[in-house]
Amino acid sequence: MGRRQSISSSNLRQLDRTLTLLPLILLSIVTLDLIWSHYTLDLTHAHVANFGGEQYSSWQRILASLFSEGSPWLAIPLFYSISSFACEKWFGFDDSLFGNEIESNQRAIVLRLHGLLWPFMLLAFVSSNSFAVFSESQLLLGSNLISPSNCIFLIIAGTSLGFWIHLTSKLSQHAPNSVKQLNFVLLLACLTLGSILALRGVLPKAKEWHQFSDSIAMGNEVNLALCASFALLLMSWPFFLFLLTKVHSIRGQARERRWVGLLHIFFHTLIFSWLSGISILYHLPNISSLTSAMWISLTLQIPLAVAGLLGALLPMAGLDARPRPEAWGFFLVMVIASLFFTIREPLTATLAPGLFVSMTSLPLLATHFEKHPFLSIDRRVIESFSLHTLSVLVLCGLNIGMGGSTVGFIIAMVALIMVPATALIFTKINLNLSKFGEEE
């Protein structure tokens, strides 16, 4: 574009920056209009009528536009857009589509993640009917301001999400030499998810686990379902990218049977996500039998599986991420689809634990079915046994926990953390420690 139009590089960079600056400008206009409506107590605005307060001071009316109880989470997209722009302007993440190959690739990833997260945040976090404008004044229902700690949680959730995008784009492009970069990404993911969970208080208390399945059946855990699916993108996707590159840099390209490793990725993911749904659904009071749980889990999985298999064709469209482009596209589209399917049907989140286990273990497990000259048979057996045992513990823990046992959820959470940790440990162990049983 610059060569054809003779545009200076600085002007091209400003044009590039408007792609992330424009959402901030538009959202700022919406927020300012909302603040003015609250300040003047304009009851023709649904947000003012539902979440405003006539007794509020001028400062409280301004705060009510973003921090009222029951109000849509407009603060998260707003601070997300602010932090994204701040990353590009002041924190050294000023990659450009018009820069060198690495910079342009990182900038492209940032824009793609923006293209995913903006629709999700607007659909999941912002209810459109809350911002309706009527020709006549509405009845003032009134609302209370949320606590200062919850205000901070909203700000942290949006801000950390903006930083997460830029660090994930760099993680996708550089061959990782240490886990430090991954740790920063996971920390930001935990800040985002932890802030939302703390804000909504969706996790049951210690004596309420036995009522948890009843609450899910009644549809009261929508926010927890959204957080579970959101965790696939924020936590398992960066770890998958890191582990995929790390395993390839250590074990190299397989000489033969790469298609067997790819089939193992597909079947392992579909089976474990299906079993994950069964483990959680089986104890719901509106599920009559194991057969019903199996069928419902299957109906939830089929659209997700179709989306993932179509995503495996992304390399044919020029979207490639070596060393396993088909697996990269498969998991990417499944993660994206799970976010929007969960908005439509919250029970889709029951598949998330199985999908998390697959994404964080399969870059390692897939090499066991391929021909790698220095990967011994006993090494393959140890890795497979360890990771599959932990994966089964996740499903068993979820099944026991949904039956009313707090211990079951503790087992599931510990095993869920140990799966990626164990996979990472195995990548650090020298392959040449034992050549007994080595493939010829």
C-alpha positions as CSV (number, residue, x, y, z in Angstrom):
1,M,0.0,0.0,0.0
2,G,2.8,2.4,0.8
3,R,4.7,1.6,-2.4
4,R,1.6,2.2,-4.5
5,Q,0.4,5.4,-2.8
6,S,3.8,6.8,-1.7
7,I,2.5,7.3,1.8
8,S,5.0,7.9,4.6
9,S,5.6,5.2,7.1
10,S,4.4,7.4,10.0
11,N,1.1,8.0,8.3
12,L,0.7,4.3,7.6
13,R,1.4,3.6,11.3
14,Q,-1.3,6.1,12.3
15,L,-3.7,4.4,9.9
16,D,-2.9,1.1,11.4
17,R,-3.4,2.4,14.9
18,T,-6.9,3.6,14.2
19,L,-8.0,0.0,13.9
20,T,-7.8,-0.3,17.7
21,L,-8.3,3.4,18.5
22,L,-11.7,3.6,16.7
23,P,-13.4,1.2,19.2
24,L,-12.1,3.3,22.1
25,I,-13.4,6.5,20.5
26,L,-16.9,5.0,19.8
27,L,-17.1,3.5,23.3
28,S,-16.0,6.7,24.9
29,I,-18.8,8.5,23.0
30,V,-21.3,6.0,24.3
31,T,-20.0,6.3,27.9
32,L,-20.0,10.1,27.8
33,D,-23.6,10.1,26.6
34,L,-24.6,7.6,29.3
35,I,-22.8,9.7,32.0
36,W,-24.7,12.8,30.8
37,S,-28.0,11.0,30.9
38,H,-27.4,9.9,34.5
39,Y,-26.2,13.3,35.5
40,T,-29.4,15.0,34.2
41,L,-31.5,12.0,35.3
42,D,-33.0,11.5,31.9
43,L,-35.5,8.7,32.4
44,T,-36.1,8.2,28.7
45,H,-32.9,6.1,28.9
46,A,-33.5,2.5,30.1
47,H,-30.1,2.4,31.8
48,V,-30.9,5.5,33.9
49,A,-34.4,4.2,34.8
50,N,-33.1,0.8,35.8
51,F,-29.8,1.6,37.4
52,G,-29.9,5.3,38.4
53,G,-31.0,6.9,41.6
54,E,-32.7,10.2,42.3
55,Q,-31.1,10.5,45.7
56,Y,-27.6,10.3,44.3
57,S,-25.2,13.2,44.4
58,S,-23.7,14.5,41.1
59,W,-20.6,12.3,41.6
60,Q,-22.6,9.2,42.4
61,R,-24.7,9.7,39.3
62,I,-21.5,9.7,37.2
63,L,-20.4,6.5,38.9
64,A,-23.8,4.9,38.3
65,S,-23.2,4.9,34.6
66,L,-20.5,2.2,35.0
67,F,-20.7,0.8,38.6
68,S,-24.4,0.1,39.5
69,E,-25.6,-3.2,40.9
70,G,-27.1,-5.4,38.1
71,S,-25.8,-3.1,35.4
72,P,-24.2,-4.5,32.3
73,W,-20.4,-4.7,32.5
74,L,-19.7,-1.7,30.3
75,A,-16.6,-1.0,32.3
76,I,-14.9,-4.1,31.1
77,P,-14.9,-3.2,27.4
78,L,-14.1,0.4,28.2
79,F,-11.0,-0.3,30.3
80,Y,-10.1,-3.1,27.8
81,S,-10.0,-0.5,25.0
82,I,-8.1,2.0,27.1
83,S,-5.4,-0.5,28.1
84,S,-5.1,-1.8,24.5
85,F,-4.4,1.7,23.3
86,A,-2.0,2.3,26.2
87,C,-0.1,-0.8,25.3
88,E,0.5,0.5,21.8
89,K,1.3,4.0,22.9
90,W,3.4,3.7,26.1
91,F,4.3,0.2,26.9
92,G,6.4,-0.8,23.8
93,F,3.9,-3.0,22.1
94,D,3.8,-0.7,19.0
95,D,4.0,-3.4,16.3
96,S,2.7,-2.4,12.9
97,L,1.2,-4.2,9.9
98,F,3.7,-2.2,7.9
99,G,6.7,-3.3,9.8
100,N,9.0,-6.3,9.4
101,E,7.7,-9.8,9.2
102,I,7.7,-10.4,12.9
103,E,6.0,-7.1,13.7
104,S,3.4,-7.5,11.1
105,N,2.5,-11.0,12.2
106,Q,2.2,-9.9,15.8
107,R,0.1,-7.0,14.9
108,A,-2.2,-9.2,12.8
109,I,-2.7,-11.6,15.7
110,V,-3.6,-8.6,18.0
111,L,-6.2,-7.4,15.5
112,R,-7.6,-11.0,15.1
113,L,-8.0,-11.3,18.9
114,H,-9.7,-7.9,19.0
115,G,-12.0,-9.1,16.3
116,L,-12.9,-12.1,18.5
117,L,-13.2,-10.4,21.8
118,W,-15.2,-7.3,20.9
119,P,-18.3,-9.3,19.7
120,F,-18.0,-11.7,22.7
121,M,-17.8,-8.8,25.2
122,L,-20.7,-7.0,23.6
123,L,-22.9,-10.1,23.6
124,A,-21.9,-11.5,26.9
125,F,-21.1,-8.5,29.1
126,V,-23.4,-5.8,27.6
127,S,-27.2,-6.2,27.3
128,S,-28.5,-4.1,24.5
129,N,-32.0,-3.6,26.0
130,S,-30.3,-1.9,29.0
131,F,-29.3,1.0,26.6
132,A,-32.6,1.5,24.9
133,V,-34.0,5.0,24.5
134,F,-37.7,5.7,24.7
135,S,-39.9,8.6,23.6
136,E,-41.5,8.9,27.1
137,S,-40.0,8.8,30.6
138,Q,-39.8,5.5,32.3
139,L,-40.6,4.5,35.9
140,L,-37.4,4.9,38.0
141,L,-36.7,1.5,39.5
142,G,-33.5,2.5,41.2
143,S,-30.3,0.6,42.1
144,N,-27.4,0.7,44.4
145,L,-23.8,1.4,43.6
146,I,-21.5,-1.6,43.8
147,S,-18.7,-1.6,46.5
148,P,-15.4,0.0,45.8
149,S,-13.7,-3.4,45.7
150,N,-16.1,-4.5,42.9
151,C,-15.3,-1.3,41.0
152,I,-11.7,-2.3,41.2
153,F,-12.5,-5.8,40.0
154,L,-14.2,-4.4,36.9
155,I,-11.3,-2.2,36.1
156,I,-8.7,-5.0,36.6
157,A,-10.7,-7.4,34.4
158,G,-10.8,-5.0,31.5
159,T,-7.3,-3.7,31.9
160,S,-5.6,-7.1,32.2
161,L,-7.5,-8.4,29.2
162,G,-5.9,-5.7,27.1
163,F,-2.4,-6.6,28.2
164,W,-3.2,-10.3,27.7
165,I,-3.8,-9.7,23.9
166,H,-0.4,-8.1,23.3
167,L,1.6,-10.6,25.3
168,T,-0.2,-13.5,23.7
169,S,0.7,-12.2,20.2
170,K,4.3,-12.1,21.2
171,L,4.1,-15.6,22.7
172,S,2.7,-16.8,19.3
173,Q,5.7,-15.5,17.3
174,H,8.8,-16.2,19.4
175,A,10.3,-19.6,20.1
176,P,10.0,-19.8,23.9
177,N,13.2,-20.4,25.8
178,S,11.7,-20.1,29.3
179,V,8.3,-20.1,30.9
180,K,8.6,-16.5,32.1
181,Q,6.7,-15.1,29.2
182,L,4.0,-17.7,29.5
183,N,3.7,-17.0,33.2
184,F,2.9,-13.3,32.5
185,V,0.1,-14.3,30.1
186,L,-1.4,-16.8,32.6
187,L,-1.2,-14.2,35.4
188,L,-3.2,-11.7,33.3
189,A,-5.7,-14.5,32.5
190,C,-6.1,-15.3,36.2
191,L,-6.5,-11.6,37.0
192,T,-9.3,-11.3,34.4
193,L,-11.2,-14.5,35.3
194,G,-10.6,-14.1,39.1
195,S,-11.9,-10.5,39.0
196,I,-15.1,-11.6,37.2
197,L,-15.7,-14.5,39.6
198,A,-15.1,-12.3,42.6
199,L,-17.4,-9.6,41.2
200,R,-20.3,-11.9,40.7
201,G,-19.6,-14.3,43.5
202,V,-20.7,-17.2,41.4
203,L,-18.7,-19.9,43.2
204,P,-20.7,-21.6,45.9
205,K,-19.6,-21.5,49.5
206,A,-18.2,-24.5,51.3
207,K,-21.6,-25.7,52.6
208,E,-23.5,-25.1,49.4
209,W,-21.7,-27.6,47.0
210,H,-24.5,-30.1,47.5
211,Q,-26.9,-27.5,46.0
212,F,-24.6,-26.7,43.1
213,S,-26.2,-29.1,40.7
214,D,-29.7,-27.8,41.5
215,S,-28.5,-24.3,40.8
216,I,-27.0,-25.3,37.4
217,A,-30.3,-27.1,36.5
218,M,-32.2,-23.9,37.3
219,G,-30.0,-21.8,35.0
220,N,-28.5,-19.7,37.8
221,E,-24.8,-20.3,36.9
222,V,-24.7,-18.5,33.5
223,N,-21.8,-16.3,34.6
224,L,-19.8,-19.3,35.8
225,A,-20.4,-21.0,32.5
226,L,-19.1,-17.9,30.6
227,C,-16.0,-17.8,32.8
228,A,-15.4,-21.5,32.2
229,S,-15.5,-21.1,28.4
230,F,-13.6,-17.8,28.6
231,A,-10.8,-19.7,30.5
232,L,-10.3,-21.9,27.4
233,L,-9.2,-18.8,25.4
234,L,-7.3,-17.0,28.2
235,M,-5.5,-19.9,29.7
236,S,-5.4,-23.1,27.6
237,W,-4.9,-21.4,24.3
238,P,-1.6,-19.6,25.3
239,F,-0.4,-22.8,27.0
240,F,-1.2,-24.8,23.9
241,L,0.8,-22.4,21.7
242,F,3.7,-22.4,24.1
243,L,3.8,-26.2,24.5
244,L,3.3,-26.8,20.7
245,T,6.4,-24.7,19.9
246,K,8.4,-26.1,22.8
247,V,7.7,-29.8,22.0
248,H,8.6,-29.2,18.3
249,S,11.8,-27.4,19.1
250,I,12.9,-30.3,21.3
251,R,11.5,-33.4,19.5
252,G,11.6,-32.0,15.9
253,Q,9.4,-33.0,13.0
254,A,8.2,-36.6,12.9
255,R,9.7,-38.8,10.1
256,E,6.5,-40.8,9.6
257,R,3.0,-41.3,10.9
258,R,2.2,-37.6,11.4
259,W,-1.4,-38.3,10.3
260,V,-1.7,-40.8,13.1
261,G,-0.7,-38.2,15.6
262,L,-3.3,-35.8,14.1
263,L,-6.1,-38.4,14.3
264,H,-5.1,-38.9,17.9
265,I,-5.6,-35.2,18.6
266,F,-9.0,-35.2,17.0
267,F,-10.3,-38.4,18.7
268,H,-8.8,-37.6,22.1
269,T,-10.4,-34.1,22.2
270,L,-13.8,-35.3,21.1
271,I,-13.9,-38.2,23.5
272,F,-12.6,-36.3,26.6
273,S,-14.9,-33.3,26.0
274,W,-17.8,-35.7,25.6
275,L,-16.9,-37.5,28.8
276,S,-16.5,-34.1,30.6
277,G,-20.1,-33.2,29.7
278,I,-21.4,-36.6,30.9
279,S,-19.5,-36.3,34.2
280,I,-21.1,-33.0,35.0
281,L,-24.6,-33.5,33.5
282,Y,-25.2,-36.9,35.1
283,H,-25.9,-35.5,38.6
284,L,-28.2,-32.7,37.5
285,P,-31.7,-33.2,38.9
286,N,-33.4,-32.7,35.5
287,I,-31.3,-35.5,33.9
288,S,-33.1,-38.8,34.3
289,S,-30.3,-41.3,33.6
290,L,-26.8,-41.9,32.3
291,T,-28.2,-42.4,28.8
292,S,-29.8,-38.9,28.9
293,A,-26.6,-37.4,30.1
294,M,-24.7,-39.1,27.2
295,W,-27.2,-37.8,24.6
296,I,-27.3,-34.3,25.9
297,S,-23.5,-34.1,26.1
298,L,-23.4,-35.4,22.5
299,T,-25.8,-32.8,21.2
300,L,-23.8,-30.1,22.9
301,Q,-20.6,-31.4,21.4
302,I,-21.7,-32.0,17.8
303,P,-21.7,-28.3,16.7
304,L,-18.5,-27.7,18.6
305,A,-16.9,-30.7,16.8
306,V,-18.1,-29.6,13.4
307,A,-16.6,-26.1,14.0
308,G,-13.3,-27.6,15.1
309,L,-13.0,-29.9,12.1
310,L,-13.8,-27.0,9.8
311,G,-11.1,-25.1,11.6
312,A,-8.6,-27.8,10.8
313,L,-9.0,-26.7,7.1
314,L,-7.7,-23.1,7.9
315,P,-4.2,-23.9,6.6
316,M,-5.8,-24.4,3.2
317,A,-7.0,-20.8,3.4
318,G,-3.5,-19.5,4.0
319,L,-3.9,-19.2,7.8
320,D,-1.0,-21.4,9.0
321,A,0.7,-21.9,12.4
322,R,3.5,-24.5,12.3
323,P,4.5,-27.0,13.4
324,R,0.9,-28.5,13.5
325,P,-1.3,-26.2,11.4
326,E,-4.3,-28.6,11.4
327,A,-4.3,-29.0,15.2
328,W,-3.8,-25.2,15.6
329,G,-6.9,-24.4,13.4
330,F,-8.9,-27.2,15.1
331,F,-8.4,-25.9,18.6
332,L,-8.6,-22.2,17.7
333,V,-12.0,-22.5,16.1
334,M,-13.3,-24.8,18.9
335,V,-12.2,-22.2,21.5
336,I,-13.9,-19.4,19.6
337,A,-17.1,-21.5,19.0
338,S,-17.3,-22.5,22.6
339,L,-17.5,-18.8,23.7
340,F,-20.5,-18.0,21.5
341,F,-22.2,-21.4,22.0
342,T,-22.1,-20.9,25.7
343,I,-23.9,-17.5,25.4
344,R,-26.7,-19.4,23.5
345,E,-26.6,-22.5,25.7
346,P,-24.7,-22.2,29.1
347,L,-24.5,-26.0,29.4
348,T,-21.9,-26.0,26.6
349,A,-19.4,-25.0,29.3
350,T,-19.7,-28.6,30.7
351,L,-17.4,-29.6,27.8
352,A,-14.7,-27.0,28.8
353,P,-12.8,-29.2,31.3
354,G,-12.3,-32.0,28.8
355,L,-11.3,-29.5,26.1
356,F,-8.8,-27.8,28.5
357,V,-7.2,-31.2,29.3
358,S,-6.8,-32.0,25.6
359,M,-5.3,-28.7,24.6
360,T,-2.7,-28.8,27.4
361,S,-1.6,-32.4,26.9
362,L,-2.0,-33.3,23.2
363,P,1.0,-31.4,21.9
364,L,3.0,-33.9,23.9
365,L,0.8,-37.0,23.5
366,A,0.5,-36.7,19.8
367,T,4.3,-37.4,19.4
368,H,3.8,-40.8,21.0
369,F,2.1,-42.1,17.8
370,E,4.7,-40.7,15.5
371,K,8.1,-41.8,14.5
372,H,10.7,-39.8,16.5
373,P,14.2,-41.3,16.4
374,F,15.2,-40.4,20.0
375,L,11.8,-40.9,21.8
376,S,12.0,-44.3,23.5
377,I,9.1,-46.6,24.1
378,D,9.4,-46.5,27.9
379,R,9.4,-42.6,27.8
380,R,6.2,-42.7,25.7
381,V,4.6,-45.1,28.2
382,I,5.5,-43.0,31.2
383,E,4.3,-39.7,29.7
384,S,1.0,-41.3,28.4
385,F,0.3,-43.0,31.7
386,S,0.9,-39.9,33.7
387,L,-1.1,-37.5,31.6
388,H,-4.0,-39.9,31.0
389,T,-4.2,-40.7,34.7
390,L,-4.4,-37.0,35.6
391,S,-7.0,-36.5,32.9
392,V,-9.2,-39.3,34.2
393,L,-8.8,-37.8,37.7
394,V,-10.3,-34.5,36.4
395,L,-13.4,-36.3,35.1
396,C,-13.8,-38.5,38.2
397,G,-13.3,-35.5,40.5
398,L,-16.0,-33.5,38.6
399,N,-18.4,-36.4,38.8
400,I,-17.9,-36.8,42.5
401,G,-18.1,-33.1,43.1
402,M,-21.4,-32.7,41.3
403,G,-22.7,-35.4,43.6
404,G,-22.2,-33.0,46.5
405,S,-18.7,-33.6,47.6
406,T,-16.3,-30.7,48.1
407,V,-13.4,-33.2,48.0
408,G,-14.3,-34.1,44.5
409,F,-14.0,-30.5,43.2
410,I,-10.7,-30.2,45.0
411,I,-9.4,-33.3,43.3
412,A,-10.6,-32.1,39.9
413,M,-9.0,-28.7,40.3
414,V,-5.7,-30.1,41.5
415,A,-5.6,-32.6,38.6
416,L,-6.6,-29.9,36.2
417,I,-3.6,-27.8,37.2
418,M,-1.3,-30.8,37.2
419,V,-2.1,-31.7,33.6
420,P,-0.3,-28.7,32.0
421,A,2.3,-28.6,34.7
422,T,3.2,-32.3,34.1
423,A,3.3,-31.8,30.3
424,L,5.7,-28.8,30.8
425,I,7.9,-30.9,33.1
426,F,8.2,-33.7,30.5
427,T,9.3,-31.2,27.9
428,K,12.2,-30.2,30.1
429,I,13.5,-33.7,30.6
430,N,16.3,-34.7,28.3
431,L,15.2,-37.2,25.7
432,N,18.6,-38.9,25.7
433,L,18.4,-39.9,29.4
434,S,17.3,-43.4,28.3
435,K,17.6,-45.0,25.0
436,F,16.3,-48.4,26.1
437,G,13.5,-49.5,23.8
438,E,14.3,-46.7,21.3
439,E,12.5,-46.9,18.0
440,E,14.6,-48.0,15.0
